[in-house]
C-alpha cells in the first residue's frame, strides 16, 4: 500500500496573476485614500494671518 501526501488545491491562478491582482488592488486603494489624505493635510495647515498693512506715511510712533 502506497501512502501519498495530499496536496492542497490552489484555487487562484498563477503567481504572476496573483501579483498583478495585488498591485492593482494596492493602486486602487492608494487612489481611494488620496482624497482623505488631502483633506487631512488641508485641515492641519495653519490658519493664515491677515495681510499686514504697509505704512506709506510716517506718523512718528503711531501705528498705521
CHARMM-style PDB file with segment names, atoms N, HN, CA, C and O in Angstrom:
ATOM      1  N   UNK     1       0.851  -1.177   0.000  1.00  0.00      PROA
ATOM      2  CA  UNK     1       0.000   0.000   0.000  1.00  0.00      PROA
ATOM      3  C   UNK     1       0.893   1.235   0.000  1.00  0.00      PROA
ATOM      4  O   UNK     1       1.790   1.386   0.830  1.00  0.00      PROA
ATOM      5  N   UNK     2       0.622   2.087  -0.935  1.00  0.00      PROA
ATOM      6  HN  UNK     2      -0.106   1.964  -1.609  1.00  0.00      PROA
ATOM      7  CA  UNK     2       1.431   3.281  -1.098  1.00  0.00      PROA
ATOM      8  C   UNK     2       0.757   4.459  -0.390  1.00  0.00      PROA
ATOM      9  O   UNK     2      -0.430   4.717  -0.584  1.00  0.00      PROA
ATOM     10  N   UNK     3       1.531   5.164   0.430  1.00  0.00      PROA
ATOM     11  HN  UNK     3       2.496   4.955   0.588  1.00  0.00      PROA
ATOM     12  CA  UNK     3       1.000   6.319   1.157  1.00  0.00      PROA
ATOM     13  C   UNK     3       1.425   7.577   0.410  1.00  0.00      PROA
ATOM     14  O   UNK     3       2.610   7.810   0.172  1.00  0.00      PROA
ATOM     15  N   UNK     4       0.457   8.361   0.056  1.00  0.00      PROA
ATOM     16  HN  UNK     4      -0.505   8.173   0.249  1.00  0.00      PROA
ATOM     17  CA  UNK     4       0.757   9.608  -0.650  1.00  0.00      PROA
ATOM     18  C   UNK     4       0.229  10.781   0.164  1.00  0.00      PROA
ATOM     19  O   UNK     4      -0.793  10.690   0.845  1.00  0.00      PROA
ATOM     20  N   UNK     5       0.957  11.875   0.070  1.00  0.00      PROA
ATOM     21  HN  UNK     5       1.787  11.949  -0.483  1.00  0.00      PROA
ATOM     22  CA  UNK     5       0.508  13.081   0.759  1.00  0.00      PROA
ATOM     23  C   UNK     5      -0.512  13.800  -0.116  1.00  0.00      PROA
ATOM     24  O   UNK     5      -0.394  13.845  -1.340  1.00  0.00      PROA
ATOM     25  N   UNK     6      -1.480  14.339   0.528  1.00  0.00      PROA
ATOM     26  HN  UNK     6      -1.577  14.302   1.522  1.00  0.00      PROA
ATOM     27  CA  UNK     6      -2.471  15.116  -0.201  1.00  0.00      PROA
ATOM     28  C   UNK     6      -1.930  16.518  -0.431  1.00  0.00      PROA
ATOM     29  O   UNK     6      -1.412  17.156   0.485  1.00  0.00      PROA
ATOM     30  N   UNK     7      -2.055  16.974  -1.633  1.00  0.00      PROA
ATOM     31  HN  UNK     7      -2.476  16.455  -2.377  1.00  0.00      PROA
ATOM     32  CA  UNK     7      -1.634  18.335  -1.961  1.00  0.00      PROA
ATOM     33  C   UNK     7      -2.851  19.236  -1.935  1.00  0.00      PROA
ATOM     34  O   UNK     7      -3.936  18.861  -2.378  1.00  0.00      PROA
ATOM     35  N   UNK     8      -2.650  20.414  -1.414  1.00  0.00      PROA
ATOM     36  HN  UNK     8      -1.768  20.719  -1.054  1.00  0.00      PROA
ATOM     37  CA  UNK     8      -3.754  21.375  -1.398  1.00  0.00      PROA
ATOM     38  C   UNK     8      -4.007  21.875  -2.803  1.00  0.00      PROA
ATOM     39  O   UNK     8      -3.079  22.136  -3.569  1.00  0.00      PROA
ATOM     40  N   UNK     9      -5.264  22.003  -3.118  1.00  0.00      PROA
ATOM     41  HN  UNK     9      -6.017  21.791  -2.495  1.00  0.00      PROA
ATOM     42  CA  UNK     9      -5.613  22.571  -4.407  1.00  0.00      PROA
ATOM     43  C   UNK     9      -5.448  24.076  -4.309  1.00  0.00      PROA
ATOM     44  O   UNK     9      -5.818  24.696  -3.312  1.00  0.00      PROA
ATOM     45  N   UNK    10      -4.898  24.638  -5.336  1.00  0.00      PROA
ATOM     46  HN  UNK    10      -4.597  24.134  -6.146  1.00  0.00      PROA
ATOM     47  CA  UNK    10      -4.777  26.093  -5.411  1.00  0.00      PROA
ATOM     48  C   UNK    10      -5.984  26.629  -6.143  1.00  0.00      PROA
ATOM     49  O   UNK    10      -6.235  26.285  -7.299  1.00  0.00      PROA
ATOM     50  N   UNK    11      -6.719  27.464  -5.465  1.00  0.00      PROA
ATOM     51  HN  UNK    11      -6.516  27.743  -4.527  1.00  0.00      PROA
ATOM     52  CA  UNK    11      -7.934  27.987  -6.073  1.00  0.00      PROA
ATOM     53  C   UNK    11      -7.643  29.198  -6.946  1.00  0.00      PROA
ATOM     54  O   UNK    11      -8.433  29.525  -7.832  1.00  0.00      PROA
ATOM     55  N   UNK    12      -6.513  29.873  -6.706  1.00  0.00      PROA
ATOM     56  HN  UNK    12      -5.872  29.607  -5.986  1.00  0.00      PROA
ATOM     57  CA  UNK    12      -6.158  31.039  -7.501  1.00  0.00      PROA
ATOM     58  C   UNK    12      -5.485  30.615  -8.788  1.00  0.00      PROA
ATOM     59  O   UNK    12      -5.356  29.430  -9.098  1.00  0.00      PROA
ATOM     60  N   UNK    13      -5.065  31.615  -9.519  1.00  0.00      PROA
ATOM     61  HN  UNK    13      -5.170  32.577  -9.268  1.00  0.00      PROA
ATOM     62  CA  UNK    13      -4.383  31.350 -10.776  1.00  0.00      PROA
ATOM     63  C   UNK    13      -2.890  31.217 -10.555  1.00  0.00      PROA
ATOM     64  O   UNK    13      -2.441  30.671  -9.548  1.00  0.00      PROA
ATOM     65  N   UNK    14      -2.141  31.716 -11.498  1.00  0.00      PROA
ATOM     66  HN  UNK    14      -2.506  32.159 -12.316  1.00  0.00      PROA
ATOM     67  CA  UNK    14      -0.689  31.618 -11.419  1.00  0.00      PROA
ATOM     68  C   UNK    14      -0.145  32.668 -10.452  1.00  0.00      PROA
ATOM     69  O   UNK    14      -0.871  33.561 -10.016  1.00  0.00      PROA
ATOM     70  N   UNK    15       1.113  32.551 -10.130  1.00  0.00      PROA
ATOM     71  HN  UNK    15       1.704  31.826 -10.485  1.00  0.00      PROA
ATOM     72  CA  UNK    15       1.759  33.508  -9.240  1.00  0.00      PROA
ATOM     73  C   UNK    15       1.796  34.895  -9.879  1.00  0.00      PROA
ATOM     74  O   UNK    15       1.598  35.899  -9.194  1.00  0.00      PROA
ATOM     75  N   UNK    16       2.046  34.955 -11.170  1.00  0.00      PROA
ATOM     76  HN  UNK    16       2.208  34.139 -11.726  1.00  0.00      PROA
ATOM     77  CA  UNK    16       2.049  36.243 -11.870  1.00  0.00      PROA
ATOM     78  C   UNK    16       0.695  36.924 -11.806  1.00  0.00      PROA
ATOM     79  O   UNK    16       0.613  38.139 -11.622  1.00  0.00      PROA
ATOM     80  N   UNK    17      -0.360  36.150 -11.957  1.00  0.00      PROA
ATOM     81  HN  UNK    17      -0.294  35.163 -12.107  1.00  0.00      PROA
ATOM     82  CA  UNK    17      -1.706  36.706 -11.863  1.00  0.00      PROA
ATOM     83  C   UNK    17      -2.010  37.218 -10.466  1.00  0.00      PROA
ATOM     84  O   UNK    17      -2.653  38.256 -10.305  1.00  0.00      PROA
ATOM     85  N   UNK    18      -1.543  36.483  -9.447  1.00  0.00      PROA
ATOM     86  HN  UNK    18      -1.021  35.640  -9.578  1.00  0.00      PROA
ATOM     87  CA  UNK    18      -1.743  36.923  -8.067  1.00  0.00      PROA
ATOM     88  C   UNK    18      -1.003  38.227  -7.797  1.00  0.00      PROA
ATOM     89  O   UNK    18      -1.534  39.112  -7.127  1.00  0.00      PROA
ATOM     90  N   UNK    19       0.207  38.352  -8.308  1.00  0.00      PROA
ATOM     91  HN  UNK    19       0.638  37.632  -8.852  1.00  0.00      PROA
ATOM     92  CA  UNK    19       0.982  39.578  -8.115  1.00  0.00      PROA
ATOM     93  C   UNK    19       0.306  40.737  -8.842  1.00  0.00      PROA
ATOM     94  O   UNK    19       0.249  41.848  -8.316  1.00  0.00      PROA
ATOM     95  N   UNK    20      -0.204  40.489 -10.043  1.00  0.00      PROA
ATOM     96  HN  UNK    20      -0.158  39.587 -10.471  1.00  0.00      PROA
ATOM     97  CA  UNK    20      -0.897  41.528 -10.809  1.00  0.00      PROA
ATOM     98  C   UNK    20      -2.132  42.024 -10.055  1.00  0.00      PROA
ATOM     99  O   UNK    20      -2.348  43.231  -9.953  1.00  0.00      PROA
ATOM    100  N   UNK    21      -2.926  41.121  -9.538  1.00  0.00      PROA
ATOM    101  HN  UNK    21      -2.750  40.140  -9.621  1.00  0.00      PROA
ATOM    102  CA  UNK    21      -4.128  41.497  -8.781  1.00  0.00      PROA
ATOM    103  C   UNK    21      -3.739  42.290  -7.538  1.00  0.00      PROA
ATOM    104  O   UNK    21      -4.399  43.274  -7.201  1.00  0.00      PROA
ATOM    105  N   UNK    22      -2.675  41.872  -6.853  1.00  0.00      PROA
ATOM    106  HN  UNK    22      -2.139  41.073  -7.127  1.00  0.00      PROA
ATOM    107  CA  UNK    22      -2.210  42.569  -5.659  1.00  0.00      PROA
ATOM    108  C   UNK    22      -1.814  44.012  -5.995  1.00  0.00      PROA
ATOM    109  O   UNK    22      -2.191  44.945  -5.286  1.00  0.00      PROA
ATOM    110  N   UNK    23      -1.055  44.185  -7.078  1.00  0.00      PROA
ATOM    111  HN  UNK    23      -0.749  43.427  -7.654  1.00  0.00      PROA
ATOM    112  CA  UNK    23      -0.609  45.526  -7.474  1.00  0.00      PROA
ATOM    113  C   UNK    23      -1.809  46.394  -7.852  1.00  0.00      PROA
ATOM    114  O   UNK    23      -1.870  47.563  -7.471  1.00  0.00      PROA
ATOM    115  N   UNK    24      -2.750  45.840  -8.586  1.00  0.00      PROA
ATOM    116  HN  UNK    24      -2.700  44.890  -8.896  1.00  0.00      PROA
ATOM    117  CA  UNK    24      -3.937  46.599  -8.980  1.00  0.00      PROA
ATOM    118  C   UNK    24      -4.732  47.024  -7.752  1.00  0.00      PROA
ATOM    119  O   UNK    24      -5.196  48.162  -7.682  1.00  0.00      PROA
ATOM    120  N   UNK    25      -4.895  46.135  -6.791  1.00  0.00      PROA
ATOM    121  HN  UNK    25      -4.518  45.211  -6.848  1.00  0.00      PROA
ATOM    122  CA  UNK    25      -5.649  46.475  -5.582  1.00  0.00      PROA
ATOM    123  C   UNK    25      -4.930  47.520  -4.741  1.00  0.00      PROA
ATOM    124  O   UNK    25      -5.579  48.389  -4.158  1.00  0.00      PROA
ATOM    125  N   UNK    26      -3.605  47.454  -4.667  1.00  0.00      PROA
ATOM    126  HN  UNK    26      -3.078  46.748  -5.140  1.00  0.00      PROA
ATOM    127  CA  UNK    26      -2.851  48.454  -3.914  1.00  0.00      PROA
ATOM    128  C   UNK    26      -2.987  49.820  -4.580  1.00  0.00      PROA
ATOM    129  O   UNK    26      -3.208  50.822  -3.900  1.00  0.00      PROA
ATOM    130  N   UNK    27      -2.856  49.866  -5.901  1.00  0.00      PROA
ATOM    131  HN  UNK    27      -2.677  49.052  -6.454  1.00  0.00      PROA
ATOM    132  CA  UNK    27      -3.003  51.140  -6.610  1.00  0.00      PROA
ATOM    133  C   UNK    27      -4.412  51.704  -6.446  1.00  0.00      PROA
ATOM    134  O   UNK    27      -4.577  52.911  -6.266  1.00  0.00      PROA
ATOM    135  N   UNK    28      -5.407  50.861  -6.504  1.00  0.00      PROA
ATOM    136  HN  UNK    28      -5.273  49.881  -6.650  1.00  0.00      PROA
ATOM    137  CA  UNK    28      -6.784  51.306  -6.316  1.00  0.00      PROA
ATOM    138  C   UNK    28      -6.992  51.835  -4.898  1.00  0.00      PROA
ATOM    139  O   UNK    28      -7.673  52.841  -4.700  1.00  0.00      PROA
ATOM    140  N   UNK    29      -6.409  51.161  -3.920  1.00  0.00      PROA
ATOM    141  HN  UNK    29      -5.856  50.344  -4.080  1.00  0.00      PROA
ATOM    142  CA  UNK    29      -6.506  51.629  -2.540  1.00  0.00      PROA
ATOM    143  C   UNK    29      -5.843  52.974  -2.345  1.00  0.00      PROA
ATOM    144  O   UNK    29      -6.382  53.834  -1.649  1.00  0.00      PROA
ATOM    145  N   UNK    30      -4.667  53.174  -2.956  1.00  0.00      PROA
ATOM    146  HN  UNK    30      -4.229  52.475  -3.522  1.00  0.00      PROA
ATOM    147  CA  UNK    30      -3.991  54.465  -2.859  1.00  0.00      PROA
ATOM    148  C   UNK    30      -4.802  55.561  -3.525  1.00  0.00      PROA
ATOM    149  O   UNK    30      -4.883  56.679  -3.017  1.00  0.00      PROA
ATOM    150  N   UNK    31      -5.400  55.240  -4.656  1.00  0.00      PROA
ATOM    151  HN  UNK    31      -5.334  54.331  -5.069  1.00  0.00      PROA
ATOM    152  CA  UNK    31      -6.233  56.199  -5.373  1.00  0.00      PROA
ATOM    153  C   UNK    31      -7.441  56.605  -4.528  1.00  0.00      PROA
ATOM    154  O   UNK    31      -7.860  57.762  -4.558  1.00  0.00      PROA
ATOM    155  N   UNK    32      -7.998  55.659  -3.777  1.00  0.00      PROA
ATOM    156  HN  UNK    32      -7.658  54.719  -3.752  1.00  0.00      PROA
ATOM    157  CA  UNK    32      -9.169  55.954  -2.959  1.00  0.00      PROA
ATOM    158  C   UNK    32      -8.806  56.685  -1.667  1.00  0.00      PROA
ATOM    159  O   UNK    32      -9.623  57.439  -1.137  1.00  0.00      PROA
ATOM    160  N   UNK    33      -7.598  56.476  -1.154  1.00  0.00      PROA
ATOM    161  HN  UNK    33      -6.934  55.864  -1.584  1.00  0.00      PROA
ATOM    162  CA  UNK    33      -7.195  57.114   0.098  1.00  0.00      PROA
ATOM    163  C   UNK    33      -6.650  58.515  -0.141  1.00  0.00      PROA
ATOM    164  O   UNK    33      -6.558  59.298   0.805  1.00  0.00      PROA
ATOM    165  N   UNK    34      -6.285  58.855  -1.371  1.00  0.00      PROA
ATOM    166  HN  UNK    34      -6.359  58.219  -2.139  1.00  0.00      PROA
ATOM    167  CA  UNK    34      -5.673  60.153  -1.678  1.00  0.00      PROA
ATOM    168  C   UNK    34      -6.556  61.343  -1.295  1.00  0.00      PROA
ATOM    169  O   UNK    34      -6.036  62.287  -0.701  1.00  0.00      PROA
ATOM    170  N   UNK    35      -7.863  61.358  -1.598  1.00  0.00      PROA
ATOM    171  HN  UNK    35      -8.285  60.591  -2.081  1.00  0.00      PROA
ATOM    172  CA  UNK    35      -8.695  62.496  -1.179  1.00  0.00      PROA
ATOM    173  C   UNK    35      -8.770  62.644   0.341  1.00  0.00      PROA
ATOM    174  O   UNK    35      -8.820  63.764   0.851  1.00  0.00      PROA
ATOM    175  N   UNK    36      -8.779  61.547   1.052  1.00  0.00      PROA
ATOM    176  HN  UNK    36      -8.739  60.638   0.638  1.00  0.00      PROA
ATOM    177  CA  UNK    36      -8.795  61.614   2.516  1.00  0.00      PROA
ATOM    178  C   UNK    36      -7.498  62.225   3.018  1.00  0.00      PROA
ATOM    179  O   UNK    36      -7.506  63.055   3.927  1.00  0.00      PROA
ATOM    180  N   UNK    37      -6.385  61.815   2.424  1.00  0.00      PROA
ATOM    181  HN  UNK    37      -6.379  61.141   1.685  1.00  0.00      PROA
ATOM    182  CA  UNK    37      -5.084  62.365   2.787  1.00  0.00      PROA
ATOM    183  C   UNK    37      -5.048  63.865   2.548  1.00  0.00      PROA
ATOM    184  O   UNK    37      -4.589  64.619   3.405  1.00  0.00      PROA
ATOM    185  N   UNK    38      -5.530  64.304   1.387  1.00  0.00      PROA
ATOM    186  HN  UNK    38      -5.903  63.691   0.691  1.00  0.00      PROA
ATOM    187  CA  UNK    38      -5.532  65.729   1.075  1.00  0.00      PROA
ATOM    188  C   UNK    38      -6.396  66.528   2.052  1.00  0.00      PROA
ATOM    189  O   UNK    38      -5.999  67.611   2.481  1.00  0.00      PROA
ATOM    190  N   UNK    39      -7.555  66.011   2.404  1.00  0.00      PROA
ATOM    191  HN  UNK    39      -7.878  65.131   2.055  1.00  0.00      PROA
ATOM    192  CA  UNK    39      -8.426  66.744   3.315  1.00  0.00      PROA
ATOM    193  C   UNK    39      -7.818  66.836   4.707  1.00  0.00      PROA
ATOM    194  O   UNK    39      -7.978  67.860   5.372  1.00  0.00      PROA
ATOM    195  N   UNK    40      -7.129  65.806   5.167  1.00  0.00      PROA
ATOM    196  HN  UNK    40      -6.999  64.974   4.627  1.00  0.00      PROA
ATOM    197  CA  UNK    40      -6.471  65.859   6.481  1.00  0.00      PROA
ATOM    198  C   UNK    40      -5.331  66.862   6.457  1.00  0.00      PROA
ATOM    199  O   UNK    40      -5.184  67.649   7.392  1.00  0.00      PROA
ATOM    200  N   UNK    41      -4.521  66.849   5.404  1.00  0.00      PROA
ATOM    201  HN  UNK    41      -4.641  66.210   4.644  1.00  0.00      PROA
ATOM    202  CA  UNK    41      -3.407  67.788   5.298  1.00  0.00      PROA
ATOM    203  C   UNK    41      -3.921  69.224   5.253  1.00  0.00      PROA
ATOM    204  O   UNK    41      -3.350  70.104   5.896  1.00  0.00      PROA
ATOM    205  N   UNK    42      -4.997  69.469   4.498  1.00  0.00      PROA
ATOM    206  HN  UNK    42      -5.461  68.754   3.976  1.00  0.00      PROA
ATOM    207  CA  UNK    42      -5.546  70.822   4.409  1.00  0.00      PROA
ATOM    208  C   UNK    42      -6.108  71.280   5.753  1.00  0.00      PROA
ATOM    209  O   UNK    42      -6.001  72.457   6.095  1.00  0.00      PROA
ATOM    210  N   UNK    43      -6.699  70.374   6.512  1.00  0.00      PROA
ATOM    211  HN  UNK    43      -6.785  69.417   6.234  1.00  0.00      PROA
ATOM    212  CA  UNK    43      -7.290  70.763   7.792  1.00  0.00      PROA
ATOM    213  C   UNK    43      -6.217  71.018   8.847  1.00  0.00      PROA
ATOM    214  O   UNK    43      -6.474  71.736   9.814  1.00  0.00      PROA
ATOM    215  N   UNK    44      -5.045  70.458   8.688  1.00  0.00      PROA
ATOM    216  HN  UNK    44      -4.837  69.875   7.903  1.00  0.00      PROA
ATOM    217  CA  UNK    44      -3.984  70.651   9.668  1.00  0.00      PROA
ATOM    218  C   UNK    44      -3.099  71.851   9.362  1.00  0.00      PROA
ATOM    219  O   UNK    44      -2.252  72.211  10.180  1.00  0.00      PROA
ATOM    220  N   UNK    45      -3.274  72.471   8.215  1.00  0.00      PROA
ATOM    221  HN  UNK    45      -3.962  72.178   7.551  1.00  0.00      PROA
ATOM    222  CA  UNK    45      -2.480  73.646   7.889  1.00  0.00      PROA
ATOM    223  C   UNK    45      -2.853  74.786   8.826  1.00  0.00      PROA
ATOM    224  O   UNK    45      -3.998  74.889   9.266  1.00  0.00      PROA
ATOM    225  N   UNK    46      -1.885  75.638   9.129  1.00  0.00      PROA
ATOM    226  HN  UNK    46      -0.955  75.555   8.772  1.00  0.00      PROA
ATOM    227  CA  UNK    46      -2.138  76.792   9.991  1.00  0.00      PROA
ATOM    228  C   UNK    46      -3.064  77.770   9.292  1.00  0.00      PROA
ATOM    229  O   UNK    46      -3.037  77.910   8.070  1.00  0.00      PROA
ATOM    230  N   UNK    47      -3.867  78.430  10.071  1.00  0.00      PROA
ATOM    231  HN  UNK    47      -3.889  78.316  11.065  1.00  0.00      PROA
ATOM    232  CA  UNK    47      -4.780  79.425   9.525  1.00  0.00      PROA
ATOM    233  C   UNK    47      -3.947  80.641   9.143  1.00  0.00      PROA
ATOM    234  O   UNK    47      -3.199  81.154   9.975  1.00  0.00      PROA
ATOM    235  N   UNK    48      -4.058  81.110   7.913  1.00  0.00      PROA
ATOM    236  HN  UNK    48      -4.666  80.693   7.238  1.00  0.00      PROA
ATOM    237  CA  UNK    48      -3.230  82.262   7.506  1.00  0.00      PROA
ATOM    238  C   UNK    48      -3.648  83.533   8.240  1.00  0.00      PROA
ATOM    239  O   UNK    48      -4.837  83.774   8.449  1.00  0.00      PROA
ATOM    240  N   UNK    49      -2.679  84.331   8.624  1.00  0.00      PROA
ATOM    241  HN  UNK    49      -1.713  84.135   8.454  1.00  0.00      PROA
ATOM    242  CA  UNK    49      -2.955  85.603   9.280  1.00  0.00      PROA
ATOM    243  C   UNK    49      -3.320  86.634   8.233  1.00  0.00      PROA
ATOM    244  O   UNK    49      -2.883  86.540   7.086  1.00  0.00      PROA
ATOM    245  N   UNK    50      -4.129  87.631   8.621  1.00  0.00      PROA
ATOM    246  HN  UNK    50      -4.484  87.707   9.553  1.00  0.00      PROA
ATOM    247  CA  UNK    50      -4.461  88.669   7.646  1.00  0.00      PROA
ATOM    248  C   UNK    50      -3.203  89.421   7.232  1.00  0.00      PROA
ATOM    249  O   UNK    50      -2.257  89.553   8.009  1.00  0.00      PROA
ATOM    250  N   UNK    51      -3.209  89.902   6.018  1.00  0.00      PROA
ATOM    251  HN  UNK    51      -3.977  89.794   5.387  1.00  0.00      PROA
ATOM    252  CA  UNK    51      -2.039  90.612   5.494  1.00  0.00      PROA
ATOM    253  C   UNK    51      -1.806  91.885   6.290  1.00  0.00      PROA
ATOM    254  O   UNK    51      -2.743  92.621   6.599  1.00  0.00      PROA
ATOM    255  N   UNK    52      -0.569  92.131   6.612  1.00  0.00      PROA
ATOM    256  HN  UNK    52       0.193  91.534   6.362  1.00  0.00      PROA
ATOM    257  CA  UNK    52      -0.234  93.339   7.359  1.00  0.00      PROA
ATOM    258  C   UNK    52      -0.254  94.534   6.408  1.00  0.00      PROA
ATOM    259  O   UNK    52       0.185  94.449   5.261  1.00  0.00      PROA
ATOM    260  N   UNK    53      -0.769  95.635   6.911  1.00  0.00      PROA
ATOM    261  HN  UNK    53      -1.126  95.705   7.843  1.00  0.00      PROA
ATOM    262  CA  UNK    53      -0.811  96.840   6.088  1.00  0.00      PROA
ATOM    263  C   UNK    53       0.552  97.507   6.115  1.00  0.00      PROA
ATOM    264  O   UNK    53       1.233  97.523   7.140  1.00  0.00      PROA
ATOM    265  N   UNK    54       0.929  98.044   4.999  1.00  0.00      PROA
ATOM    266  HN  UNK    54       0.376  98.031   4.166  1.00  0.00      PROA
ATOM    267  CA  UNK    54       2.208  98.722   4.883  1.00  0.00      PROA
ATOM    268  C   UNK    54       1.962 100.218   4.985  1.00  0.00      PROA
ATOM    269  O   UNK    54       1.147 100.773   4.248  1.00  0.00      PROA
ATOM    270  N   UNK    55       2.662 100.858   5.891  1.00  0.00      PROA
ATOM    271  HN  UNK    55       3.323 100.406   6.489  1.00  0.00      PROA
ATOM    272  CA  UNK    55       2.505 102.310   6.073  1.00  0.00      PROA
ATOM    273  C   UNK    55       3.343 103.040   5.042  1.00  0.00      PROA
ATOM    274  O   UNK    55       4.532 102.766   4.879  1.00  0.00      PROA
ATOM    275  N   UNK    56       2.708 103.972   4.350  1.00  0.00      PROA
ATOM    276  HN  UNK    56       1.742 104.194   4.483  1.00  0.00      PROA
ATOM    277  CA  UNK    56       3.465 104.794   3.398  1.00  0.00      PROA
ATOM    278  C   UNK    56       3.824 106.134   4.019  1.00  0.00      PROA
ATOM    279  O   UNK    56       4.739 106.813   3.552  1.00  0.00      PROA
ATOM    280  N   UNK    57       3.113 106.513   5.061  1.00  0.00      PROA
ATOM    281  HN  UNK    57       2.370 105.961   5.439  1.00  0.00      PROA
ATOM    282  CA  UNK    57       3.399 107.780   5.740  1.00  0.00      PROA
ATOM    283  C   UNK    57       3.965 107.480   7.114  1.00  0.00      PROA
ATOM    284  O   UNK    57       3.606 106.488   7.749  1.00  0.00      PROA
ATOM    285  N   UNK    58       4.835 108.330   7.554  1.00  0.00      PROA
ATOM    286  HN  UNK    58       5.127 109.136   7.039  1.00  0.00      PROA
ATOM    287  CA  UNK    58       5.432 108.146   8.868  1.00  0.00      PROA
ATOM    288  C   UNK    58       4.767 109.107   9.846  1.00  0.00      PROA
ATOM    289  O   UNK    58       4.836 110.324   9.673  1.00  0.00      PROA
ATOM    290  N   UNK    59       4.128 108.561  10.869  1.00  0.00      PROA
ATOM    291  HN  UNK    59       4.072 107.572  11.010  1.00  0.00      PROA
ATOM    292  CA  UNK    59       3.420 109.376  11.857  1.00  0.00      PROA
ATOM    293  C   UNK    59       4.111 109.287  13.205  1.00  0.00      PROA
ATOM    294  O   UNK    59       3.438 109.218  14.234  1.00  0.00      PROA
ATOM    295  N   UNK    60       5.366 109.285  13.226  1.00  0.00      PROA
ATOM    296  HN  UNK    60       5.912 109.341  12.390  1.00  0.00      PROA
ATOM    297  CA  UNK    60       6.089 109.212  14.491  1.00  0.00      PROA
ATOM    298  C   UNK    60       6.022 107.817  15.046  1.00  0.00      PROA
ATOM    299  O   UNK    60       6.403 106.864  14.367  1.00  0.00      PROA
ATOM    300  N   UNK    61       5.545 107.671  16.268  1.00  0.00      PROA
ATOM    301  HN  UNK    61       5.235 108.446  16.819  1.00  0.00      PROA
ATOM    302  CA  UNK    61       5.494 106.362  16.917  1.00  0.00      PROA
ATOM    303  C   UNK    61       4.137 105.690  16.743  1.00  0.00      PROA
ATOM    304  O   UNK    61       3.925 104.586  17.245  1.00  0.00      PROA
ATOM    305  N   UNK    62       3.228 106.335  16.046  1.00  0.00      PROA
ATOM    306  HN  UNK    62       3.399 107.231  15.638  1.00  0.00      PROA
ATOM    307  CA  UNK    62       1.896 105.764  15.844  1.00  0.00      PROA
ATOM    308  C   UNK    62       1.972 104.578  14.860  1.00  0.00      PROA
ATOM    309  O   UNK    62       2.776 104.551  13.929  1.00  0.00      PROA
ATOM    310  N   UNK    63       1.117 103.635  15.114  1.00  0.00      PROA
ATOM    311  HN  UNK    63       0.463 103.657  15.871  1.00  0.00      PROA
ATOM    312  CA  UNK    63       0.991 102.515  14.179  1.00  0.00      PROA
ATOM    313  C   UNK    63      -0.046 102.853  13.144  1.00  0.00      PROA
ATOM    314  O   UNK    63      -0.933 103.671  13.386  1.00  0.00      PROA
ATOM    315  N   UNK    64       0.055 102.238  12.012  1.00  0.00      PROA
ATOM    316  HN  UNK    64       0.776 101.573  11.815  1.00  0.00      PROA
ATOM    317  CA  UNK    64      -0.902 102.515  10.940  1.00  0.00      PROA
ATOM    318  C   UNK    64      -2.232 102.025  11.319  1.00  0.00      PROA
ATOM    319  OT1 UNK    64      -3.183 102.162  10.550  1.00  0.00      PROA
TER     320      UNK     64
END
